[in-house]
Amino acid sequence: MKNKAPAPQPARGGHLSRILTLAGATVTQLLRMRILVFLLVVCVLMVAFGFGFPVSSPEQKLKLLKDATFGTLQIFSLVLAVAATALLLPRDVEDRTLYTILSKPVPRVDYLLGKYLGVIFLIGAGLIILDVVLSGLVYFQQQALLQGTEAMLRSEGAPEDEILQQLAQVQRVGLTWSMHAATWAIFLKAAVVTALALLISSFASSTLFTMVSTFLVCVLGQGQELIREYLFHGSFSVTMEKVVALLLAIALPDLRLFDIVDNVIAGQSVTWGAMASITGAALLYVVGYLVVAQVVFSEKEL
């Protein structure tokens, strides 16, 4: 006989206590699904794969390591955001956990927020762990390259200013606070995708439909700029272009807003203004998707 996971017991009291209880239960539920373990194994393999390419300079070696690092973080966060969210509601319906929770009674908005917070808490915790570990790898690799580069240049009798210039180039593409800013941008993108997946899951009839639809919208959102260029090729007036662009931005999240990884890999710094801008955009998307999800889910027959 199949063992069913026990339904969470929402705490009595205000909305916040119920939401946090449901969020904790969601984290436990996802950990039992072994999704996190699978993704962590994939991340380790990807980082190890990044060490296997031949490089011609210390800067390229650090860039390659950072490229593998951030590629790992993005795959981890986005796959977890879509897969975990798509599995939650159908699994709760199948196990009849949803009916037990809503009969407490628990408002549907609390249920949705609890599920959402549980997923992004797990994503955030995973990103923090990976960021710390991978930042350590970059730091130790950077230190080894600095020592090796300095020793090689001094053995060749290079002038002091050339040595300092080479070391500065290695440090520029090494470990900086902008790497953590890039991790925050990855988290924001995952938070938007999670809210989008929750919205689709609130009316979808299957897990597969939710996953495929979310990935499709993400692909279209990633290429939103190309879509605008195609639509606005002399077809609309300036005013109409603004209206269509606004509707397109509402329907499809512009995920390129959060793509600062390539700039960070190249050694560019990220300003506080840019971080505030993408954080605000992410909040708008998340709040908007969650509001619509609540409206749809409140009218759904269970």
Residue frames as qw, qx, qy, qz and C-alpha x, y, z in Angstrom:
[[0.000, 0.889, 0.458, 0.000, 0.00, 0.00, 0.00],
 [0.407, 0.535, -0.027, 0.739, 1.37, 3.41, -0.95],
 [0.408, -0.530, -0.432, 0.605, 2.41, 5.53, 2.00],
 [0.143, 0.839, 0.275, 0.448, 1.06, 9.03, 1.79],
 [0.328, 0.200, -0.351, 0.854, 2.93, 11.97, 3.20],
 [0.179, -0.619, -0.653, 0.399, 1.12, 13.38, 6.24],
 [0.129, 0.809, 0.311, 0.482, -0.71, 16.60, 5.56],
 [0.284, 0.204, -0.359, 0.865, 0.78, 19.69, 7.18],
 [0.280, -0.695, -0.633, 0.193, -1.07, 21.02, 10.19],
 [0.178, 0.624, 0.066, 0.758, -1.45, 24.75, 9.60],
 [0.273, -0.164, -0.578, 0.751, -0.90, 26.73, 12.75],
 [0.085, -0.819, -0.567, 0.003, -3.81, 28.52, 14.28],
 [0.290, -0.610, -0.052, 0.735, -3.62, 32.26, 14.20],
 [0.274, 0.764, -0.082, -0.578, -2.91, 34.80, 11.51],
 [0.791, 0.599, -0.074, -0.104, -2.10, 34.41, 7.85],
 [0.208, 0.762, -0.606, 0.090, 1.66, 34.60, 8.39],
 [0.478, -0.364, 0.770, -0.216, 1.79, 31.61, 10.75],
 [0.840, 0.295, 0.416, -0.186, -0.28, 29.48, 8.35],
 [0.610, 0.758, -0.223, -0.054, 1.81, 30.54, 5.36],
 [0.004, 0.691, -0.711, 0.128, 5.09, 29.77, 7.12],
 [0.667, -0.144, 0.697, -0.222, 3.77, 26.38, 8.27],
 [0.827, 0.496, 0.237, -0.121, 2.75, 25.51, 4.72],
 [0.382, 0.819, -0.428, 0.006, 6.10, 26.76, 3.40],
 [0.299, -0.532, 0.778, -0.148, 7.95, 24.49, 5.81],
 [0.774, 0.126, 0.592, -0.184, 5.79, 21.55, 4.82],
 [0.696, 0.706, -0.043, -0.125, 6.47, 22.33, 1.14],
 [0.116, 0.747, -0.653, 0.039, 10.23, 22.27, 1.71],
 [0.522, -0.252, 0.794, -0.181, 9.91, 18.89, 3.44],
 [0.801, 0.415, 0.370, -0.221, 7.73, 17.58, 0.62],
 [0.559, 0.778, -0.277, -0.075, 10.23, 18.67, -2.04],
 [0.120, -0.633, 0.760, -0.089, 13.18, 17.19, -0.17],
 [0.693, -0.021, 0.695, -0.191, 11.37, 13.84, -0.08],
 [0.767, 0.606, 0.116, -0.178, 11.03, 13.97, -3.86],
 [0.749, -0.252, 0.359, 0.497, 14.85, 13.89, -4.15],
 [0.493, 0.828, 0.165, 0.209, 14.78, 16.67, -6.76],
 [0.153, -0.946, 0.286, -0.009, 17.40, 18.67, -4.89],
 [0.690, -0.405, 0.556, 0.225, 19.81, 15.73, -4.61],
 [0.732, 0.423, 0.445, 0.295, 19.56, 15.04, -8.34],
 [0.295, 0.933, 0.043, 0.204, 20.21, 18.67, -9.25],
 [0.383, -0.833, 0.391, 0.079, 23.17, 18.95, -6.87],
 [0.769, -0.110, 0.550, 0.307, 24.77, 15.90, -8.50],
 [0.577, 0.683, 0.319, 0.313, 24.27, 17.49, -11.92],
 [0.029, -0.990, 0.120, -0.071, 25.83, 20.73, -10.63],
 [0.600, -0.591, 0.492, 0.221, 28.93, 18.92, -9.36],
 [0.744, 0.203, 0.528, 0.355, 29.35, 17.17, -12.71],
 [0.387, 0.872, 0.197, 0.227, 28.99, 20.45, -14.61],
 [0.223, -0.930, 0.290, 0.038, 31.61, 22.22, -12.51],
 [0.696, -0.335, 0.570, 0.279, 33.99, 19.28, -12.87],
 [0.674, 0.519, 0.435, 0.296, 33.38, 19.39, -16.61],
 [0.154, 0.986, 0.008, 0.062, 34.40, 23.06, -16.62],
 [0.446, -0.735, 0.464, 0.214, 37.89, 22.15, -15.42],
 [0.800, 0.031, 0.548, 0.244, 38.53, 19.88, -18.37],
 [0.564, 0.798, 0.161, 0.138, 38.98, 22.45, -21.14],
 [0.665, -0.061, 0.036, 0.743, 42.47, 23.60, -22.17],
 [0.026, 0.980, 0.180, -0.081, 43.08, 27.35, -21.83],
 [0.661, 0.464, -0.060, 0.586, 45.84, 29.67, -23.00],
 [0.109, 0.496, -0.284, 0.813, 45.83, 32.28, -20.20],
 [0.121, -0.174, -0.772, 0.599, 44.95, 32.62, -16.49],
 [0.353, 0.175, 0.125, -0.911, 42.12, 35.02, -17.35],
 [0.609, 0.069, -0.565, -0.553, 40.52, 32.48, -19.67],
 [0.396, -0.068, -0.892, 0.206, 40.80, 29.79, -17.02],
 [0.065, 0.223, 0.589, -0.774, 38.95, 31.94, -14.48],
 [0.472, 0.191, -0.156, -0.846, 36.33, 32.98, -17.04],
 [0.552, 0.028, -0.772, -0.313, 35.74, 29.34, -17.95],
 [0.246, -0.160, -0.848, 0.441, 35.36, 28.37, -14.30],
 [0.221, 0.262, 0.349, -0.872, 32.91, 31.23, -13.69],
 [0.509, 0.139, -0.452, -0.719, 31.00, 30.35, -16.85],
 [0.487, -0.095, -0.867, -0.051, 30.59, 26.76, -15.65],
 [0.102, -0.183, -0.691, 0.692, 29.69, 28.05, -12.18],
 [0.344, 0.256, 0.159, -0.889, 26.93, 30.40, -13.28],
 [0.534, 0.079, -0.645, -0.541, 25.62, 27.93, -15.86],
 [0.351, -0.141, -0.898, 0.223, 25.28, 25.46, -13.01],
 [0.071, 0.255, 0.528, -0.807, 23.45, 27.98, -10.82],
 [0.445, 0.199, -0.177, -0.855, 21.01, 28.90, -13.58],
 [0.537, -0.012, -0.779, -0.324, 20.17, 25.31, -14.49],
 [0.238, -0.169, -0.839, 0.459, 19.75, 24.41, -10.82],
 [0.166, 0.268, 0.392, -0.864, 17.43, 27.32, -10.05],
 [0.489, 0.201, -0.288, -0.798, 15.26, 27.23, -13.19],
 [0.499, -0.022, -0.840, -0.213, 14.80, 23.46, -13.31],
 [0.178, -0.229, -0.803, 0.520, 13.94, 23.39, -9.62],
 [0.259, 0.225, 0.182, -0.922, 11.56, 26.35, -10.03],
 [0.576, 0.135, -0.432, -0.680, 9.61, 24.70, -12.85],
 [0.523, -0.009, -0.850, -0.066, 9.75, 21.04, -11.83],
 [0.136, -0.151, -0.765, 0.611, 9.05, 21.56, -8.13],
 [0.339, 0.210, 0.199, -0.895, 6.18, 23.99, -8.68],
 [0.575, 0.122, -0.532, -0.610, 4.61, 21.87, -11.41],
 [0.455, -0.043, -0.887, 0.071, 4.62, 18.81, -9.14],
 [0.041, -0.030, 0.635, -0.771, 3.15, 20.43, -6.03],
 [0.557, 0.085, 0.147, -0.813, -0.52, 21.04, -6.82],
 [0.760, 0.121, -0.511, -0.384, -1.12, 17.82, -8.80],
 [0.430, 0.106, -0.837, 0.321, 0.65, 15.79, -6.10],
 [0.185, -0.001, 0.569, -0.802, -1.47, 17.41, -3.37],
 [0.690, 0.106, -0.095, -0.710, -4.65, 16.66, -5.34],
 [0.685, 0.168, -0.695, -0.139, -3.57, 13.07, -6.00],
 [0.353, 0.016, -0.802, 0.482, -2.75, 12.45, -2.34],
 [0.355, -0.727, -0.520, -0.274, -5.87, 14.41, -1.28],
 [0.474, -0.266, -0.348, 0.764, -3.59, 16.54, 0.88],
 [0.003, 0.237, 0.177, 0.955, -5.04, 19.67, -0.69],
 [0.499, -0.530, -0.478, -0.490, -8.56, 18.84, 0.50],
 [0.659, -0.448, -0.486, 0.359, -7.29, 18.16, 4.01],
 [0.356, -0.081, -0.134, 0.921, -5.48, 21.51, 4.14],
 [0.157, -0.280, -0.265, -0.909, -8.36, 23.57, 2.74],
 [0.567, -0.521, -0.575, -0.276, -10.84, 21.94, 5.11],
 [0.451, -0.049, -0.576, 0.680, -9.01, 23.29, 8.23],
 [0.622, 0.722, 0.264, 0.150, -10.13, 25.89, 7.00],
 [0.465, -0.403, 0.253, 0.746, -7.14, 27.50, 5.28],
 [0.411, 0.791, 0.047, -0.451, -7.71, 30.31, 2.77],
 [0.860, 0.396, 0.208, 0.246, -6.57, 29.42, -0.72],
 [0.268, 0.898, -0.228, 0.264, -4.34, 32.49, -0.82],
 [0.499, -0.685, 0.519, -0.111, -2.45, 31.15, 2.21],
 [0.905, 0.035, 0.412, 0.100, -2.05, 27.81, 0.49],
 [0.675, 0.681, 0.055, 0.278, -0.61, 29.37, -2.68],
 [0.008, 0.899, -0.348, 0.267, 1.73, 31.71, -0.80],
 [0.711, -0.501, 0.490, -0.056, 2.92, 28.85, 1.39],
 [0.893, 0.246, 0.312, 0.213, 3.72, 26.73, -1.66],
 [0.471, 0.824, -0.066, 0.307, 5.46, 29.62, -3.38],
 [0.237, -0.849, 0.417, -0.221, 7.56, 30.58, -0.38],
 [0.856, -0.285, 0.429, 0.036, 8.52, 26.95, 0.18],
 [0.827, 0.441, 0.182, 0.297, 9.85, 26.61, -3.37],
 [0.330, 0.839, -0.174, 0.397, 11.80, 29.87, -3.43],
 [0.531, -0.738, 0.392, -0.139, 13.18, 29.19, 0.06],
 [0.901, -0.084, 0.379, 0.195, 14.59, 25.90, -1.21],
 [0.648, 0.651, 0.087, 0.385, 15.94, 27.61, -4.33],
 [0.044, -0.920, 0.234, -0.311, 17.48, 30.39, -2.26],
 [0.712, -0.569, 0.412, -0.013, 19.08, 27.96, 0.19],
 [0.890, 0.176, 0.307, 0.287, 20.50, 25.90, -2.66],
 [0.461, 0.793, -0.006, 0.397, 21.88, 28.99, -4.40],
 [0.314, -0.874, 0.317, -0.190, 23.51, 30.23, -1.19],
 [0.832, -0.333, 0.425, 0.132, 25.24, 26.89, -0.65],
 [0.789, 0.405, 0.274, 0.372, 26.37, 26.67, -4.26],
 [0.207, 0.927, -0.068, 0.306, 27.47, 30.31, -4.28],
 [0.493, -0.777, 0.388, -0.048, 29.64, 29.83, -1.19],
 [0.852, -0.126, 0.454, 0.229, 31.20, 26.60, -2.48],
 [0.685, 0.552, 0.274, 0.390, 31.78, 27.84, -5.99],
 [0.021, 0.968, -0.144, 0.205, 33.08, 31.23, -4.80],
 [0.645, -0.613, 0.443, 0.110, 35.60, 29.29, -2.74],
 [0.824, 0.190, 0.414, 0.337, 36.65, 27.37, -5.86],
 [0.420, 0.832, 0.103, 0.348, 37.08, 30.60, -7.82],
 [0.286, -0.920, 0.253, -0.086, 39.03, 32.21, -4.97],
 [0.729, -0.425, 0.491, 0.218, 41.51, 29.34, -4.57],
 [0.735, 0.424, 0.372, 0.377, 41.87, 29.03, -8.33],
 [0.189, 0.950, 0.010, 0.246, 42.49, 32.78, -8.52],
 [0.463, -0.806, 0.366, 0.047, 45.15, 32.66, -5.80],
 [0.806, -0.103, 0.491, 0.315, 46.93, 29.77, -7.51],
 [0.588, 0.653, 0.291, 0.380, 46.88, 31.60, -10.84],
 [0.055, -0.984, 0.116, -0.125, 48.15, 34.82, -9.25],
 [0.603, -0.623, 0.466, 0.173, 51.07, 33.02, -7.66],
 [0.778, 0.152, 0.500, 0.348, 51.83, 31.04, -10.82],
 [0.433, 0.832, 0.197, 0.285, 51.60, 34.11, -13.07],
 [0.201, -0.949, 0.242, -0.033, 53.81, 36.21, -10.81],
 [0.704, -0.423, 0.515, 0.247, 56.42, 33.46, -10.49],
 [0.729, 0.389, 0.440, 0.352, 56.50, 32.92, -14.27],
 [0.273, 0.927, 0.077, 0.244, 56.82, 36.63, -15.08],
 [0.366, -0.862, 0.348, 0.044, 59.57, 37.17, -12.52],
 [0.776, -0.188, 0.519, 0.305, 61.49, 34.18, -13.83],
 [0.609, 0.576, 0.367, 0.402, 61.29, 35.72, -17.31],
 [0.410, -0.188, -0.038, 0.892, 62.63, 39.03, -15.98],
 [0.045, 0.725, 0.514, 0.456, 59.46, 41.01, -16.77],
 [0.086, 0.341, -0.237, 0.906, 59.37, 44.63, -15.50],
 [0.008, 0.221, 0.755, -0.617, 57.42, 45.36, -12.33],
 [0.412, 0.281, 0.081, -0.863, 54.70, 47.40, -14.03],
 [0.551, 0.137, -0.664, -0.486, 53.97, 44.54, -16.46],
 [0.272, -0.085, -0.923, 0.258, 53.74, 42.09, -13.56],
 [0.165, 0.277, 0.535, -0.781, 51.29, 44.34, -11.72],
 [0.486, 0.253, -0.252, -0.798, 49.24, 44.79, -14.87],
 [0.494, 0.050, -0.829, -0.256, 48.97, 41.04, -15.47],
 [0.159, -0.184, -0.851, 0.466, 48.04, 40.39, -11.85],
 [0.295, 0.270, 0.260, -0.879, 45.38, 43.14, -12.00],
 [0.533, 0.153, -0.518, -0.651, 43.84, 41.50, -15.08],
 [0.403, -0.085, -0.910, 0.052, 43.61, 38.17, -13.28],
 [0.018, -0.261, -0.666, 0.698, 42.01, 39.83, -10.24],
 [0.359, 0.183, -0.090, -0.911, 39.54, 41.71, -12.43],
 [0.673, 0.031, -0.542, -0.503, 38.05, 38.47, -13.76],
 [0.314, 0.033, -0.889, 0.331, 38.37, 36.66, -10.42],
 [0.306, -0.574, -0.741, 0.165, 36.23, 36.72, -7.31],
 [0.009, -0.193, 0.077, -0.978, 34.37, 40.02, -6.81],
 [0.298, 0.263, 0.624, -0.672, 31.17, 41.08, -5.06],
 [0.514, 0.317, -0.281, -0.746, 29.55, 41.25, -8.52],
 [0.310, 0.055, -0.937, -0.155, 29.59, 37.45, -8.57],
 [0.027, 0.317, 0.818, -0.479, 27.18, 37.49, -5.62],
 [0.357, 0.417, 0.071, -0.832, 25.11, 40.13, -7.42],
 [0.428, 0.215, -0.697, -0.533, 24.87, 37.75, -10.38],
 [0.174, -0.149, -0.960, 0.162, 23.69, 35.00, -8.03],
 [0.204, 0.407, 0.503, -0.734, 21.01, 37.37, -6.71],
 [0.430, 0.365, -0.309, -0.766, 19.91, 38.08, -10.30],
 [0.339, 0.051, -0.910, -0.231, 19.68, 34.31, -10.93],
 [0.011, -0.294, -0.837, 0.462, 17.52, 33.99, -7.80],
 [0.320, 0.414, 0.173, -0.834, 15.24, 36.81, -8.97],
 [0.442, 0.235, -0.619, -0.604, 14.77, 35.13, -12.34],
 [0.263, -0.098, -0.959, 0.049, 13.94, 31.86, -10.59],
 [0.128, 0.338, 0.619, -0.697, 11.45, 33.68, -8.33],
 [0.443, 0.361, -0.154, -0.806, 9.66, 35.08, -11.40],
 [0.445, 0.149, -0.802, -0.368, 9.62, 31.69, -13.12],
 [0.093, -0.163, -0.917, 0.352, 8.30, 30.02, -9.96],
 [0.311, 0.388, 0.378, -0.781, 5.42, 32.52, -9.77],
 [0.483, 0.335, -0.446, -0.675, 4.70, 31.94, -13.45],
 [0.333, 0.047, -0.936, -0.100, 4.72, 28.16, -13.00],
 [0.072, 0.263, 0.780, -0.563, 2.39, 28.50, -10.00],
 [0.426, 0.378, 0.036, -0.821, 0.01, 30.61, -12.08],
 [0.516, 0.238, -0.665, -0.485, -0.08, 28.03, -14.88],
 [0.227, -0.021, -0.955, 0.188, -0.40, 25.20, -12.35],
 [0.266, 0.188, 0.538, -0.777, -3.43, 26.91, -10.78],
 [0.680, 0.375, 0.081, -0.625, -5.53, 26.18, -13.88],
 [0.373, 0.409, -0.781, -0.289, -3.57, 23.39, -15.61],
 [0.910, -0.130, -0.021, -0.393, -4.88, 19.85, -15.60],
 [0.971, -0.002, -0.095, 0.221, -1.53, 18.04, -15.58],
 [0.553, -0.665, 0.235, 0.443, 2.08, 18.38, -14.45],
 [0.600, 0.113, 0.501, 0.613, 3.38, 17.90, -17.98],
 [0.206, 0.814, 0.392, 0.377, 1.25, 20.76, -19.32],
 [0.337, -0.933, -0.016, 0.127, 2.50, 23.06, -16.56],
 [0.625, -0.447, 0.376, 0.519, 6.16, 22.22, -17.22],
 [0.510, 0.326, 0.530, 0.594, 5.95, 22.49, -21.01],
 [0.066, 0.898, 0.349, 0.261, 3.92, 25.72, -20.89],
 [0.418, -0.869, 0.069, 0.254, 6.25, 27.34, -18.36],
 [0.607, -0.251, 0.452, 0.603, 9.36, 26.44, -20.34],
 [0.395, 0.563, 0.521, 0.505, 7.72, 27.73, -23.53],
 [0.096, -0.969, -0.204, -0.099, 6.80, 31.07, -21.91],
 [0.552, -0.688, 0.229, 0.411, 10.35, 31.33, -20.51],
 [0.588, 0.083, 0.503, 0.628, 11.84, 30.77, -23.97],
 [0.199, 0.768, 0.427, 0.434, 9.54, 33.42, -25.45],
 [0.331, -0.936, -0.082, 0.092, 10.32, 35.76, -22.56],
 [0.636, -0.419, 0.318, 0.564, 14.04, 35.27, -23.10],
 [0.380, 0.157, 0.530, 0.742, 13.57, 36.31, -26.73],
 [0.111, 0.803, 0.511, -0.287, 11.09, 39.12, -26.09],
 [0.071, -0.681, 0.231, 0.691, 13.37, 41.70, -27.69],
 [0.126, -0.082, 0.798, 0.584, 13.46, 39.71, -30.94],
 [0.126, 0.580, 0.805, 0.025, 9.67, 39.39, -30.86],
 [0.033, 0.822, 0.232, -0.519, 9.29, 43.15, -30.48],
 [0.094, -0.487, 0.503, 0.708, 11.65, 43.80, -33.38],
 [0.136, 0.180, 0.886, 0.405, 9.66, 41.41, -35.56],
 [0.068, 0.708, 0.692, -0.122, 6.27, 42.89, -34.63],
 [0.040, -0.858, -0.135, 0.494, 7.35, 46.53, -34.81],
 [0.436, -0.112, 0.536, 0.714, 9.00, 46.33, -38.22],
 [0.094, 0.036, -0.338, -0.936, 7.06, 49.24, -39.67],
 [0.213, -0.400, -0.857, -0.247, 3.69, 47.78, -38.69],
 [0.309, -0.759, -0.545, 0.177, 2.56, 50.12, -35.87],
 [0.054, 0.866, -0.048, 0.495, 2.63, 53.77, -34.93],
 [0.241, 0.399, -0.623, 0.628, 4.81, 54.90, -32.03],
 [0.523, -0.287, 0.353, -0.721, 1.83, 54.98, -29.64],
 [0.933, 0.018, -0.149, -0.326, 0.63, 51.57, -30.76],
 [0.660, 0.341, -0.602, 0.292, 4.14, 50.15, -30.36],
 [0.077, -0.378, 0.606, -0.696, 4.19, 51.30, -26.74],
 [0.757, -0.143, 0.188, -0.609, 0.80, 49.69, -26.07],
 [0.923, 0.182, -0.321, -0.105, 1.79, 46.40, -27.72],
 [0.436, 0.422, -0.645, 0.465, 5.16, 46.42, -25.91],
 [0.360, -0.344, 0.510, -0.701, 3.37, 46.91, -22.58],
 [0.894, -0.021, 0.049, -0.446, 0.93, 44.07, -23.28],
 [0.806, 0.335, -0.476, 0.110, 3.81, 41.85, -24.40],
 [0.161, 0.447, -0.657, 0.585, 5.76, 42.65, -21.23],
 [0.606, -0.244, 0.394, -0.646, 2.72, 41.74, -19.11],
 [0.945, 0.119, -0.077, -0.296, 2.02, 38.49, -20.94],
 [0.895, 0.191, -0.249, 0.317, 5.64, 37.37, -21.21],
 [0.529, -0.798, 0.093, 0.271, 8.24, 38.09, -18.52],
 [0.495, 0.798, -0.306, 0.157, 11.28, 39.81, -20.00],
 [0.897, -0.395, 0.025, 0.195, 13.82, 37.41, -18.51],
 [0.663, 0.430, -0.078, 0.607, 16.72, 39.15, -20.24],
 [0.217, -0.876, 0.090, -0.422, 16.43, 41.85, -17.58],
 [0.747, -0.605, 0.268, -0.063, 18.13, 39.44, -15.18],
 [0.916, 0.232, 0.037, 0.325, 20.92, 38.35, -17.54],
 [0.040, -0.947, 0.310, -0.067, 23.94, 40.08, -16.02],
 [0.891, -0.294, 0.298, 0.176, 26.03, 36.91, -15.81],
 [0.763, 0.455, 0.124, 0.442, 27.97, 37.48, -19.04],
 [0.095, 0.885, -0.150, 0.431, 29.02, 40.95, -17.89],
 [0.633, -0.693, 0.322, -0.127, 30.17, 39.60, -14.54],
 [0.931, 0.006, 0.242, 0.272, 32.15, 36.81, -16.19],
 [0.571, 0.649, 0.034, 0.503, 33.89, 39.44, -18.32],
 [0.525, -0.128, -0.338, 0.771, 34.94, 41.27, -15.15],
 [0.092, -0.517, -0.164, -0.835, 32.46, 44.15, -15.28],
 [0.030, -0.113, -0.694, 0.711, 31.07, 45.50, -12.03],
 [0.189, -0.600, -0.708, -0.321, 27.36, 45.68, -11.22],
 [0.037, -0.323, 0.212, -0.922, 26.03, 48.94, -9.82],
 [0.104, 0.257, 0.777, -0.565, 23.59, 49.20, -6.93],
 [0.439, 0.354, 0.006, -0.826, 21.20, 51.06, -9.23],
 [0.500, 0.200, -0.716, -0.444, 21.11, 48.14, -11.64],
 [0.198, -0.088, -0.945, 0.244, 20.47, 45.71, -8.80],
 [0.248, 0.319, 0.502, -0.764, 17.62, 47.87, -7.48],
 [0.479, 0.316, -0.307, -0.759, 16.12, 48.05, -10.96],
 [0.494, 0.078, -0.822, -0.273, 16.03, 44.30, -11.60],
 [0.069, -0.159, -0.857, 0.486, 14.84, 43.64, -8.04],
 [0.364, 0.324, 0.261, -0.833, 11.91, 46.01, -8.56],
 [0.538, 0.247, -0.530, -0.607, 11.07, 44.40, -11.91],
 [0.331, 0.000, -0.942, 0.050, 11.11, 40.95, -10.32],
 [0.116, 0.240, 0.689, -0.674, 8.78, 42.10, -7.53],
 [0.484, 0.305, -0.067, -0.817, 6.31, 43.48, -10.07],
 [0.536, 0.166, -0.735, -0.381, 6.27, 40.22, -12.00],
 [0.224, -0.054, -0.925, 0.301, 5.99, 38.06, -8.89],
 [0.242, 0.272, 0.517, -0.775, 3.18, 40.09, -7.32],
 [0.523, 0.294, -0.256, -0.758, 1.30, 40.26, -10.61],
 [0.501, 0.112, -0.825, -0.237, 1.51, 36.52, -11.29],
 [0.127, -0.121, -0.877, 0.447, 0.57, 35.61, -7.72],
 [0.366, 0.259, 0.293, -0.844, -2.46, 37.91, -7.76],
 [0.616, 0.239, -0.438, -0.609, -3.71, 36.36, -11.00],
 [0.386, 0.082, -0.917, 0.053, -2.96, 32.87, -9.67],
 [0.100, 0.161, 0.730, -0.657, -5.04, 33.59, -6.58],
 [0.523, 0.277, 0.018, -0.805, -7.96, 34.85, -8.66],
 [0.609, 0.219, -0.655, -0.391, -7.85, 31.75, -10.89],
 [0.308, 0.050, -0.915, 0.257, -7.30, 29.30, -8.03],
 [0.253, 0.115, 0.563, -0.778, -10.11, 30.79, -5.93],
 [0.664, 0.276, -0.049, -0.694, -12.57, 30.07, -8.75],
 [0.400, 0.283, -0.847, -0.207, -11.28, 26.59, -9.47],
 [0.860, -0.254, -0.007, -0.442, -13.52, 23.68, -8.59],
 [0.072, 0.480, -0.856, 0.178, -11.73, 21.07, -6.49]]
